[in-house]
């Protein structure tokens, strides 16, 4: 069913070919008219359940009709006079970006410099901490007690900071299921000062690759993000919401948004959002410079580094105990919008096909400028 659209006649689509998703267009029209009930118990949901069960799956119509969305308060932290606003659990990004920034606040990050051995080493050690705490604590708050206040407290940051040795990498053993980089992020801002940072995913490229016949709807494979080991905060349980690395972040000052940032890239998302925020706040970089800057990533074993770090720095990192692994890309495409008075600046990075755009219309507003 998927191949009917994406492999017409059994051959891959060529650049420039028109893709017609007529079944999906009808599905969207139905949802527009009938609302969410079309999927959660209606004809579209029934078609999906019938198909899944026919193929040996276990989802039932009751699973859909009993599903509800939840509305939770954002998590908030403070870093060098800026307010950091992020998504709450079960999403990991907001909590752990704030946690890691709290740890970094005790160091002279600007003085250490970007791309230096000390600067990269410190970031790597802080990323390890974020992932250790994520695996131990982060899950669906309806099933596990996620100690958000503790994780984003300065007391917790102080205790971790004392364990960072600036001359030696800490050996950490981790166990994570690889997350797909195939996510979508969107940011938007308007002339009234409203700002949105939103991340959406069906996990891997084309989800689980299966399309519900007659609907054009591709099913996700996000259950893969659950921890397969029992007894962990993110272990598989019926009805449980999966945790994720999504990290749409809005940074404010004096109650007004200064910039928002987000990206795709699985478990490399929130470490990359952290680094972009540090580039703006500590290193004074522009939005374009912040999203373009070379990144690092580590769970505690290999230290992945993008091009842009000198061989001398990488050699020094190796001497401190890091297993350096050169990678062409860490994470994936990032987008940022910054606001400075009446000026909005949009930026997308080179790692994906994101594009910043400015759209005009409506009543003229004096003094508003947009640059990309």
C-alpha positions in Angstrom: 0.0 0.0 0.0 2.9 2.4 0.8 4.6 1.4 -2.5 1.5 2.5 -4.5 2.4 6.1 -3.7 6.1 6.1 -3.1 7.2 3.4 -5.5 4.8 3.9 -8.5 5.3 1.0 -11.0 7.9 -0.5 -8.7 10.4 2.3 -9.2 11.6 5.0 -6.9 10.4 8.5 -7.5 12.7 10.8 -9.3 13.5 14.4 -8.2 10.8 16.7 -9.5 8.1 14.1 -9.9 4.6 15.0 -8.6 3.3 12.9 -5.7 -0.5 12.5 -5.5 -1.8 11.5 -2.1 -5.5 11.4 -2.9 -6.5 8.9 -0.2 -4.7 11.0 2.4 -6.4 14.2 1.1 -9.7 12.5 1.7 -8.6 11.4 5.2 -7.7 15.0 6.1 -11.0 16.3 4.7 -12.9 13.7 6.9 -11.0 14.8 10.0 -11.6 18.5 9.2 -15.4 17.8 9.1 -15.8 15.2 11.8 -13.0 16.2 14.2 -10.8 13.9 16.2 -13.6 11.3 16.6 -12.9 10.3 13.0 -9.7 8.6 14.1 -10.5 7.9 17.8 -13.4 5.5 17.2 -14.7 6.6 13.8 -14.3 5.1 10.3 -10.6 6.1 9.9 -9.8 4.5 13.3 -11.7 1.4 12.5 -9.9 1.0 9.2 -6.6 1.3 11.0 -7.5 -1.2 13.6 -8.9 -3.7 11.1 -5.7 -3.5 9.1 -3.4 -3.7 12.1 -5.2 -6.8 13.4 -5.3 -8.4 10.0 -1.5 -8.1 9.9 -1.1 -9.6 13.4 -1.0 -6.4 15.5 -2.6 -6.0 18.9 -4.2 -2.5 18.8 -8.0 -2.5 19.3 -10.7 0.1 18.7 -11.0 0.5 22.5 -7.4 1.5 22.6 -8.3 4.4 20.3 -11.6 5.4 21.9 -10.1 5.4 25.4 -7.1 7.6 24.4 -7.0 11.2 25.5 -4.5 14.0 25.1 -3.1 15.6 28.2 -2.2 19.2 28.9 0.7 19.7 31.3 2.5 22.8 32.4 5.9 23.6 30.8 9.1 23.3 32.9 11.0 26.5 33.6 14.5 27.2 34.6 16.9 30.1 34.7 20.3 30.5 33.2 22.5 33.6 33.4 19.4 35.9 33.6 17.4 34.1 30.9 14.3 32.0 31.5 14.4 28.6 29.8 11.0 27.1 28.9 10.7 23.5 27.7 8.3 20.6 27.4 7.4 18.6 30.5 7.6 14.8 31.1 7.2 12.3 29.5 9.3 14.4 27.1 12.9 14.5 28.4 14.2 17.6 26.6 12.9 20.4 28.8 14.0 18.9 32.1 17.4 17.8 31.0 18.3 21.0 29.1 17.5 23.0 32.2 19.4 20.5 34.4 22.5 20.6 32.2 22.4 24.4 32.0 22.3 24.6 35.8 25.5 22.6 35.9 27.2 24.7 33.3 26.2 27.9 35.1 28.9 27.1 37.7 31.6 27.3 35.1 33.0 30.2 33.0 31.7 28.8 29.8 32.4 32.0 27.8 35.9 32.1 29.2 36.6 28.5 28.3 35.7 29.3 24.7 34.0 27.4 22.0 35.9 24.6 20.3 38.7 24.5 23.0 39.6 21.2 24.7 38.3 22.5 28.0 35.0 23.7 26.4 34.4 20.5 24.6 35.4 18.3 27.6 33.0 20.2 29.9 30.1 19.9 27.5 30.8 16.1 27.1 30.8 15.5 30.8 27.6 17.4 31.3 25.9 15.5 28.4 26.7 12.2 30.2 25.0 13.5 33.3 21.9 14.4 31.4 21.6 10.9 29.8 22.3 9.1 33.1 19.5 11.0 34.9 17.2 10.6 31.9 17.5 6.8 31.9 17.0 6.6 35.7 14.2 9.0 36.1 12.4 10.0 32.9 9.1 8.4 32.0 5.4 8.9 31.9 4.4 10.7 35.1 1.1 8.8 35.2 3.2 5.6 35.8 6.4 6.8 37.5 7.3 9.5 39.9 9.5 11.9 37.8 11.3 14.1 40.3 11.2 17.2 38.1 11.8 19.7 40.9 14.9 17.7 42.1 16.3 17.3 38.6 16.1 21.1 37.8 17.2 22.2 41.3 20.5 24.0 41.8 21.3 21.6 44.7 21.2 18.7 42.3 23.4 20.6 39.8 25.9 21.4 42.6 26.2 17.7 43.5 26.9 16.7 39.9 29.3 19.6 39.3 31.5 18.4 42.1 32.0 15.1 40.2 33.3 16.7 37.0 37.1 16.4 36.6 38.2 18.9 34.0 41.3 16.8 33.3 39.7 13.4 33.0 36.7 11.9 31.2 34.4 10.0 33.5 33.7 6.4 32.4 30.0 5.8 32.0 28.2 2.7 30.8 24.8 3.3 29.2 22.2 1.3 27.4 19.9 3.1 24.9 17.8 2.1 22.0 18.8 4.1 19.0 16.2 6.8 18.1 15.6 7.8 14.5 16.6 11.2 13.3 13.5 11.4 11.1 11.5 14.0 13.0 10.0 17.3 12.0 10.4 20.6 13.8 8.7 23.9 13.2 9.1 27.3 14.8 7.0 30.4 14.2 6.9 34.0 15.5 4.6 37.0 14.8 4.7 40.7 15.0 2.8 40.6 18.4 5.7 38.8 20.1 4.0 35.3 20.1 6.5 32.5 19.5 5.9 28.8 18.9 8.4 25.9 19.0 6.9 22.6 18.0 8.3 19.1 17.3 6.4 16.2 15.8 7.4 12.7 14.8 6.4 9.3 13.5 9.9 8.1 14.6 11.8 6.5 11.7 11.6 7.5 8.1 8.1 6.7 7.0 7.3 5.3 10.5 6.9 1.6 10.4 6.5 1.8 6.5 2.9 0.5 6.6 0.1 2.5 5.1 -3.5 1.8 6.2 -5.3 0.8 2.9 -7.7 3.5 1.6 -6.5 6.2 4.0 -3.0 7.2 2.8 -2.1 7.2 6.6 1.4 5.9 7.5 1.7 4.3 10.9 4.4 5.2 13.3 7.0 3.0 15.0 7.5 5.1 18.1 7.1 2.2 20.5 10.7 1.4 19.6 11.7 4.3 22.0 10.5 2.4 25.1 13.3 0.9 27.2 13.1 -2.9 26.6 14.6 -3.6 30.0 12.0 -4.1 32.8 12.0 -2.0 35.9 13.2 1.2 34.3 11.4 4.5 34.2 10.7 4.2 30.5 10.0 0.4 30.4 7.1 -0.8 28.3 3.7 -0.9 30.0 0.1 -1.0 28.7 -1.3 2.5 28.3 2.0 4.2 29.0 3.2 7.2 27.1 6.7 6.9 25.7 9.4 9.4 26.7 11.2 11.2 23.9 14.2 13.5 23.2 12.0 16.2 21.6 13.3 19.6 22.8 11.4 22.6 21.6 12.8 25.4 23.7 11.7 29.0 24.2 14.1 31.4 25.9 12.7 34.5 27.5 14.1 37.6 29.3 12.0 40.0 31.4 8.9 38.0 30.4 9.4 38.3 26.6 10.6 35.7 24.2 14.2 36.2 23.0 14.6 33.1 20.8 13.2 29.7 20.3 15.0 26.6 19.0 14.4 23.0 18.1 15.6 20.3 15.9 15.3 16.7 14.8 17.8 13.9 15.4 16.5 11.3 18.0 18.6 11.1 21.2 20.9 13.8 19.8 18.1 16.4 20.0 18.2 17.8 23.5 22.1 17.9 23.7 22.1 19.9 20.4 19.4 22.3 21.7 21.5 22.8 24.8 24.5 23.7 22.7 22.6 26.1 20.5 21.3 27.9 23.6 24.8 28.1 25.0 26.1 29.6 21.7 23.6 32.4 21.9 23.7 33.1 25.7 27.4 32.5 26.5 29.2 33.0 23.2 27.0 35.8 21.8 26.4 34.1 18.5 23.7 35.1 16.0 20.9 32.6 15.2 22.6 31.5 12.0 25.9 31.0 13.7 24.3 29.2 16.6 22.5 26.6 14.4 25.5 26.2 12.1 28.1 25.6 14.8 29.8 22.3 15.1 28.3 19.9 17.6 29.4 17.1 19.9 27.4 14.3 21.4 28.1 11.4 23.8 26.3 8.9 26.0 29.5 8.2 27.8 31.3 6.0 25.4 32.3 7.4 22.0 32.5 11.2 21.8 31.0 12.1 18.5 32.3 15.3 16.9 31.4 17.1 13.8 34.0 18.7 11.5 35.3 22.0 12.7 37.3 21.0 15.8 41.1 21.1 15.4 43.2 18.0 15.5 45.1 19.5 18.4 41.8 19.7 20.4 40.8 16.2 19.4 44.2 14.9 20.5 43.9 16.6 23.9 40.4 15.1 24.3 41.8 11.7 23.6 44.5 12.2 26.3 41.8 13.1 28.8 40.1 9.7 28.1 37.5 10.5 25.5 37.1 8.0 22.6 36.8 10.5 19.9 34.6 9.6 16.8 34.6 11.9 13.9 31.1 12.2 12.3 29.8 14.2 9.3 26.6 15.1 11.2 25.6 15.0 14.8 21.8 15.2 15.2 20.0 16.8 12.2 18.4 20.0 11.0 17.9 22.8 13.5 15.7 25.9 13.3 15.8 29.1 15.4 13.9 32.4 15.5 15.3 35.3 17.5 13.5 38.5 18.5 15.3 41.8 19.1 12.8 44.6 19.5 10.8 44.8 16.3 13.3 42.6 14.4 12.8 38.9 13.9 15.7 36.7 12.6 15.2 33.2 11.3 17.8 30.5 10.8 18.0 26.9 9.6 21.2 24.8 9.5 22.9 22.9 6.8 22.1 19.4 8.2 18.7 19.2 6.6 16.3 20.9 4.2 14.9 23.4 6.7 14.2 26.9 5.4 13.5 30.2 7.2 10.8 32.3 5.6 9.2 35.7 6.3 5.5 36.1 5.3 3.8 39.5 5.1 0.1 40.4 5.0 -2.7 42.0 6.8 -2.5 45.5 8.3 0.8 47.3 7.9 2.8 47.5 11.1 5.4 50.3 11.3 9.0 49.3 12.1 8.8 45.5 11.7 11.6 43.9 9.7 12.4 40.3 9.1 15.7 38.8 7.9 16.7 35.3 6.9 
